[in-house]
Amino acid sequence: MADWHSAGFGLYLHWPFCQAKCPYCDFNSHVSAEIDQGRWQRAFLAELERAGRETGDRTLNSVFFGGGTPSLMAPDLVGSIIDQIRKTWPVANDLEITLEANPTSVEAGKFQSFREAGVTRISMGIQAMNDEDLKRLGRLHTVEEAVKAFDTARNSFDRVSFDLIYARQHQTLEAWKTELSEALSLALDHLSLYQLTIEDGTAFGDRYRLGRLPGLPGDDLGADMYELTQELCERAGFPAYEISNHAADMAQSRHNLIYWRCGDYLGIGPGAHGRLSLGSSRFATETHRLPQAWLEKVERTGSGETARTELSQADQTQEYLMMSLRLAEGSNMARYEALNGAGIDPDTLDRLAEDGFIEIRGTQLLATKRGRPVLNAILRELLVS
């Protein structure tokens, strides 16, 4: 059995457009005054047909509309894509179809239409629970709008998730405690909680380089915020199932689990990446990042892919360990050994376990609570052993 079967098969579809570019964002997102959604529909449907010719016999477990801001898509466009997906692949009985949304009143007004189009889960980018920080983060909604949008979403969908960013400028530990407590009182079944990172190529990156981004928490305060996040979420019934993701029982994002468990997934749309097993090989796929270039390539050649690179066994082994150890369930050592041809050095495992960074439960290798904040250092030890 091919290794990807251990984790499932998903489809990621990238909508590259936003109303405005957030200063912290390094995703492939663009602002455009005019978008021909009919043209984009034809391109997406053509790409689904192309992908189906290679993988149409597989059962599809999840679909994720990411971006950019997919809630800016017309519901009819989303519906036509979902209809084509169902025609192209047999789908799991519990197929999860997630759409990322901004919590503005305009986009919340589309939620029921998205539900009717076939979306089953909404993931909302709330990001902060106070208006001053929302402005600083470049968000276009207010806290009041966000709460109203969340109420609208949970009246339309059984599954609603939202994101928050912490370790923001001038944020104190007590302020984060208050904010997270408020978020947990609202949360339905899933929270994604990310520490602010300053990325090159973003507006925040430029400001930071010029010394114009004051008040960022230091490493110690950032670590305290992380620990507080784990404590409050666990107490509220939202334990971390992945380093930055918390969910009630059985409410984990099925699509993201495919990534972290190293399943196969198709990447369709500008800048979308994929992992595809064909025969005895596994490939990393890439597409044009620029929306117009992607669109024209699909129309001209019938494919939005720009690269398909075969992954070596060493690449696959490393990727599996790096992704799966992010999960609370950890890595399956039998699967690792099957990929690698050999297990991890037992002396390294013993030493990391004695130091309290990892534990082994049956065939599973897990990072402990002490180990998760220093996971990159643990991986360096494991991957050179």
C-alpha positions as CSV (number, residue, x, y, z in Angstrom):
1,M,0.0,0.0,0.0
2,A,1.3,3.4,-0.9
3,D,2.5,5.5,2.0
4,W,0.0,8.3,1.4
5,H,-2.9,6.0,2.3
6,S,-1.9,6.3,5.9
7,A,-3.1,9.9,5.9
8,G,-5.7,10.3,3.2
9,F,-6.2,12.5,0.1
10,G,-7.1,16.1,0.0
11,L,-7.5,19.1,-2.4
12,Y,-6.3,22.6,-1.7
13,L,-7.7,25.4,-3.9
14,H,-6.0,28.8,-3.7
15,W,-8.0,32.0,-4.3
16,P,-5.2,34.7,-4.4
17,F,-7.2,37.9,-3.9
18,C,-7.7,40.1,-0.8
19,Q,-9.4,43.4,-0.2
20,A,-6.1,44.7,1.3
21,K,-2.7,43.2,2.1
22,C,-2.1,42.7,5.8
23,P,1.4,43.9,6.9
24,Y,2.3,40.6,8.6
25,C,1.2,38.4,5.8
26,D,3.7,36.5,3.5
27,F,1.0,34.3,1.8
28,N,0.5,34.6,-1.9
29,S,-2.2,37.2,-1.8
30,H,-2.9,40.1,-4.2
31,V,-5.2,43.2,-4.3
32,S,-7.1,43.6,-7.6
33,A,-9.7,46.2,-8.6
34,E,-11.4,43.9,-11.1
35,I,-11.7,40.1,-11.0
36,D,-13.4,38.2,-13.9
37,Q,-14.9,35.4,-11.8
38,G,-16.3,33.7,-14.9
39,R,-12.7,33.4,-16.3
40,W,-11.4,32.1,-13.0
41,Q,-14.3,29.5,-12.9
42,R,-13.3,28.1,-16.3
43,A,-9.7,27.8,-15.2
44,F,-10.4,26.1,-11.9
45,L,-12.8,23.7,-13.6
46,A,-10.2,22.9,-16.3
47,E,-7.6,22.2,-13.6
48,L,-10.0,19.9,-11.7
49,E,-10.6,17.9,-14.8
50,R,-6.9,17.6,-15.5
51,A,-6.2,16.5,-11.9
52,G,-9.0,14.0,-12.1
53,R,-7.5,12.3,-15.1
54,E,-4.5,11.3,-12.8
55,T,-6.3,10.7,-9.5
56,G,-10.0,10.2,-10.3
57,D,-10.0,6.7,-8.8
58,R,-9.1,7.9,-5.3
59,T,-11.5,8.8,-2.5
60,L,-11.3,12.4,-1.6
61,N,-11.3,13.1,2.1
62,S,-11.2,16.9,2.3
63,V,-11.3,20.2,0.3
64,F,-9.8,23.5,1.5
65,F,-10.5,26.9,-0.1
66,G,-7.6,29.0,1.1
67,G,-6.1,32.3,0.2
68,G,-6.0,35.2,-0.1
69,T,-9.6,35.6,1.0
70,P,-11.9,32.9,-0.5
71,S,-15.0,34.5,1.1
72,L,-14.6,37.1,-1.6
73,M,-15.5,34.5,-4.2
74,A,-19.1,34.4,-5.5
75,P,-21.0,31.6,-3.9
76,D,-22.0,30.4,-7.4
77,L,-18.3,30.0,-8.3
78,V,-17.7,28.0,-5.1
79,G,-20.8,25.9,-5.8
80,S,-19.7,25.1,-9.4
81,I,-16.2,24.1,-8.1
82,I,-17.7,21.8,-5.5
83,D,-20.1,20.3,-8.1
84,Q,-17.1,19.6,-10.4
85,I,-15.2,18.0,-7.5
86,R,-18.1,15.6,-6.7
87,K,-18.3,14.7,-10.4
88,T,-14.5,14.0,-10.6
89,W,-13.8,12.0,-7.5
90,P,-15.6,9.5,-5.2
91,V,-15.8,11.4,-1.9
92,A,-15.8,10.3,1.7
93,N,-19.1,10.1,3.5
94,D,-17.8,12.7,5.9
95,L,-16.1,14.9,3.3
96,E,-15.0,18.2,4.9
97,I,-15.1,21.3,2.8
98,T,-13.5,24.3,4.5
99,L,-13.6,27.9,3.3
100,E,-11.4,30.6,4.8
101,A,-13.3,33.9,5.6
102,N,-12.8,37.3,6.9
103,P,-15.4,38.4,9.5
104,T,-16.7,41.5,7.8
105,S,-20.4,42.0,7.6
106,V,-20.3,41.8,3.8
107,E,-18.7,38.4,3.7
108,A,-20.8,37.1,6.6
109,G,-23.8,37.9,4.5
110,K,-22.7,35.1,2.1
111,F,-22.3,32.4,4.7
112,Q,-25.7,30.8,4.2
113,S,-25.1,30.8,0.4
114,F,-21.7,29.1,0.9
115,R,-23.5,26.5,3.0
116,E,-26.0,25.9,0.2
117,A,-23.1,25.6,-2.2
118,G,-21.7,22.7,-0.3
119,V,-19.2,24.2,2.2
120,T,-19.3,22.4,5.5
121,R,-16.7,24.3,7.6
122,I,-15.7,28.0,8.0
123,S,-12.3,29.1,9.2
124,M,-12.4,32.8,10.2
125,G,-9.4,35.1,10.4
126,I,-10.4,37.2,13.4
127,Q,-6.7,37.7,14.6
128,A,-7.3,40.0,17.6
129,M,-10.1,40.8,20.1
130,N,-9.4,44.6,20.4
131,D,-9.9,47.2,17.7
132,E,-6.6,49.0,18.2
133,D,-4.6,45.9,17.4
134,L,-6.9,45.0,14.5
135,K,-6.0,48.3,12.9
136,R,-2.3,47.8,13.6
137,L,-2.6,44.3,12.0
138,G,-4.2,45.9,8.9
139,R,-7.5,44.1,9.4
140,L,-10.7,45.7,7.9
141,H,-13.2,44.4,10.6
142,T,-13.9,45.5,14.1
143,V,-14.3,43.2,17.1
144,E,-18.1,43.9,17.1
145,E,-18.2,42.8,13.4
146,A,-16.2,39.7,14.1
147,V,-18.5,38.6,16.9
148,K,-21.5,39.1,14.8
149,A,-19.9,37.3,11.8
150,F,-19.0,34.4,14.2
151,D,-22.6,34.2,15.4
152,T,-23.8,34.2,11.7
153,A,-21.3,31.4,10.9
154,R,-22.3,29.1,13.7
155,N,-26.0,29.5,12.8
156,S,-25.1,28.3,9.3
157,F,-22.3,25.7,9.9
158,D,-21.8,22.8,12.4
159,R,-18.1,23.5,12.3
160,V,-16.6,27.0,12.7
161,S,-12.9,27.8,13.5
162,F,-11.2,31.1,14.0
163,D,-7.6,32.3,14.2
164,L,-5.9,34.7,16.6
165,I,-2.4,36.1,16.6
166,Y,-0.5,36.7,19.9
167,A,2.8,38.2,21.0
168,R,1.7,41.4,19.2
169,Q,3.2,44.8,19.7
170,H,2.8,46.1,23.3
171,Q,0.8,43.0,24.4
172,T,1.2,41.9,28.0
173,L,0.7,38.5,29.4
174,E,-2.4,39.6,31.3
175,A,-3.9,41.2,28.2
176,W,-3.4,38.0,26.3
177,K,-5.0,36.0,29.1
178,T,-8.1,38.3,29.0
179,E,-8.3,38.1,25.2
180,L,-7.9,34.4,25.0
181,S,-10.4,33.8,27.7
182,E,-12.9,35.9,25.8
183,A,-12.1,33.9,22.6
184,L,-12.6,30.6,24.4
185,S,-16.0,31.7,25.6
186,L,-17.0,32.2,22.0
187,A,-15.3,29.2,20.4
188,L,-17.4,26.5,18.9
189,D,-14.9,23.7,18.3
190,H,-11.5,24.8,16.9
191,L,-9.0,27.6,17.5
192,S,-5.8,28.3,15.6
193,L,-3.4,30.4,17.8
194,Y,-0.3,31.7,16.2
195,Q,2.6,33.7,17.6
196,L,3.4,36.7,15.5
197,T,6.4,36.1,13.4
198,I,8.1,38.9,11.4
199,E,8.7,37.6,7.8
200,D,11.0,39.1,5.2
201,G,9.2,40.6,2.3
202,T,6.3,41.9,4.4
203,A,5.5,45.4,5.5
204,F,6.2,44.4,9.1
205,G,9.5,42.9,7.9
206,D,10.5,46.2,6.3
207,R,9.5,48.2,9.4
208,Y,11.3,45.9,11.7
209,R,14.5,46.2,9.7
210,L,14.2,50.0,10.0
211,G,13.6,49.8,13.8
212,R,10.0,51.0,13.3
213,L,8.1,48.1,14.9
214,P,8.4,48.8,18.7
215,G,7.0,46.8,21.6
216,L,7.4,43.3,20.3
217,P,7.5,40.8,23.2
218,G,10.9,39.2,23.9
219,D,11.6,35.5,23.7
220,D,10.8,35.0,27.4
221,L,7.4,36.7,27.3
222,G,6.6,34.9,24.0
223,A,7.4,31.6,25.7
224,D,5.2,32.6,28.7
225,M,2.3,33.4,26.3
226,Y,2.7,30.0,24.6
227,E,2.6,28.2,28.0
228,L,-0.5,30.2,29.1
229,T,-2.2,29.4,25.8
230,Q,-1.7,25.7,26.3
231,E,-3.0,25.9,29.9
232,L,-6.1,27.9,29.2
233,C,-7.1,26.0,26.1
234,E,-6.6,22.6,27.8
235,R,-8.7,23.7,30.8
236,A,-11.5,24.9,28.4
237,G,-11.6,21.5,26.6
238,F,-9.5,22.7,23.5
239,P,-6.2,20.8,23.9
240,A,-3.5,21.3,21.3
241,Y,-3.6,18.6,18.7
242,E,-0.9,20.4,16.8
243,I,1.6,23.1,18.0
244,S,-0.6,26.0,17.0
245,N,-4.1,24.3,16.7
246,H,-6.5,23.5,19.4
247,A,-9.8,21.6,19.1
248,A,-12.6,19.9,21.0
249,D,-12.8,16.2,20.7
250,M,-13.3,15.0,17.1
251,A,-13.2,18.6,15.8
252,Q,-9.7,18.7,14.4
253,S,-9.2,20.1,10.9
254,R,-9.3,17.0,8.7
255,H,-7.6,18.8,5.8
256,N,-4.7,20.0,7.9
257,L,-4.3,16.5,9.4
258,I,-3.6,15.3,5.8
259,Y,-0.7,17.7,5.6
260,W,0.8,16.9,9.0
261,R,0.3,13.1,8.6
262,C,1.9,13.4,5.1
263,G,-0.9,12.3,3.0
264,D,-1.4,13.3,-0.7
265,Y,-3.0,16.5,-1.7
266,L,-3.6,18.4,-4.9
267,G,-2.6,22.1,-5.1
268,I,-4.7,24.1,-7.5
269,G,-4.5,27.8,-8.1
270,P,-1.8,30.4,-8.1
271,G,1.1,29.5,-5.8
272,A,-0.5,26.3,-4.6
273,H,1.8,23.4,-3.7
274,G,0.9,19.7,-3.7
275,R,2.2,16.3,-2.9
276,L,1.2,13.5,-5.3
277,S,2.1,9.8,-5.3
278,L,2.1,8.1,-8.7
279,G,3.3,4.6,-9.1
280,S,6.3,4.1,-6.9
281,S,7.3,7.8,-6.8
282,R,6.1,10.8,-4.8
283,F,6.2,14.3,-6.3
284,A,6.2,17.9,-5.0
285,T,4.1,20.1,-7.4
286,E,4.2,23.9,-7.8
287,T,2.3,26.5,-9.7
288,H,2.8,30.0,-10.9
289,R,2.5,32.5,-8.0
290,L,1.2,35.4,-10.0
291,P,-2.5,35.2,-10.6
292,Q,-2.4,36.4,-14.2
293,A,0.5,34.1,-15.1
294,W,-1.3,31.1,-13.6
295,L,-4.5,32.0,-15.4
296,E,-2.8,32.4,-18.8
297,K,-0.8,29.2,-18.4
298,V,-4.0,27.2,-17.7
299,E,-5.7,28.8,-20.7
300,R,-2.7,28.4,-23.0
301,T,-1.3,24.9,-22.0
302,G,-4.2,23.2,-20.0
303,S,-2.1,23.0,-16.8
304,G,-1.3,25.5,-14.1
305,E,1.7,23.4,-12.9
306,T,5.2,24.9,-13.3
307,A,7.2,22.1,-11.6
308,R,6.8,18.5,-10.6
309,T,9.8,17.3,-8.6
310,E,10.3,13.7,-7.5
311,L,11.1,13.4,-3.8
312,S,13.8,11.1,-2.7
313,Q,13.2,8.6,0.1
314,A,15.4,10.8,2.3
315,D,13.2,13.8,1.5
316,Q,10.0,11.9,2.3
317,T,11.4,10.6,5.5
318,Q,12.5,14.0,6.7
319,E,9.3,15.6,5.7
320,Y,7.3,12.9,7.5
321,L,9.2,13.4,10.8
322,M,9.1,17.2,10.6
323,M,5.4,17.3,10.0
324,S,4.1,14.5,12.2
325,L,6.0,15.5,15.3
326,R,4.1,18.7,15.3
327,L,1.0,16.6,16.2
328,A,0.1,15.6,19.8
329,E,-0.2,12.0,18.4
330,G,3.4,12.2,17.2
331,S,5.2,10.1,14.6
332,N,4.6,6.4,13.9
333,M,8.1,4.8,14.1
334,A,7.1,1.8,12.0
335,R,6.0,4.1,9.2
336,Y,9.3,6.1,9.6
337,E,11.4,3.0,9.4
338,A,9.5,1.8,6.3
339,L,10.2,5.1,4.6
340,N,13.8,5.4,5.8
341,G,14.9,1.8,5.6
342,A,16.2,2.1,9.2
343,G,14.9,3.4,12.5
344,I,16.1,6.4,14.6
345,D,19.2,5.9,16.6
346,P,18.1,4.4,19.9
347,D,20.8,6.2,21.9
348,T,19.5,9.6,20.6
349,L,15.9,8.5,21.5
350,D,17.1,7.5,25.0
351,R,18.9,10.7,25.6
352,L,16.0,13.0,24.5
353,A,13.6,10.9,26.5
354,E,15.8,11.1,29.7
355,D,15.9,14.9,29.2
356,G,12.1,15.0,29.0
357,F,11.8,16.2,25.4
358,I,10.2,13.1,23.9
359,E,8.3,10.0,25.0
360,I,7.5,6.8,23.2
361,R,4.1,5.2,23.6
362,G,3.9,1.9,21.8
363,T,4.9,2.6,18.2
364,Q,4.4,6.4,18.5
365,L,7.2,8.9,19.1
366,L,5.8,12.1,20.7
367,A,7.2,15.5,21.6
368,T,6.4,16.3,25.3
369,K,5.0,19.5,26.6
370,R,8.6,20.5,27.4
371,G,9.7,19.4,23.9
372,R,7.1,21.2,21.7
373,P,8.5,24.7,22.2
374,V,12.0,23.5,21.1
375,L,10.8,21.1,18.4
376,N,13.2,22.4,15.8
377,A,16.2,21.5,18.0
378,I,14.7,18.1,18.7
379,L,14.3,17.5,14.9
380,R,17.9,18.4,14.3
381,E,19.0,15.8,16.8
382,L,16.7,13.1,15.3
383,L,17.5,13.8,11.7
384,V,21.3,13.5,12.0
385,S,21.2,10.4,14.2
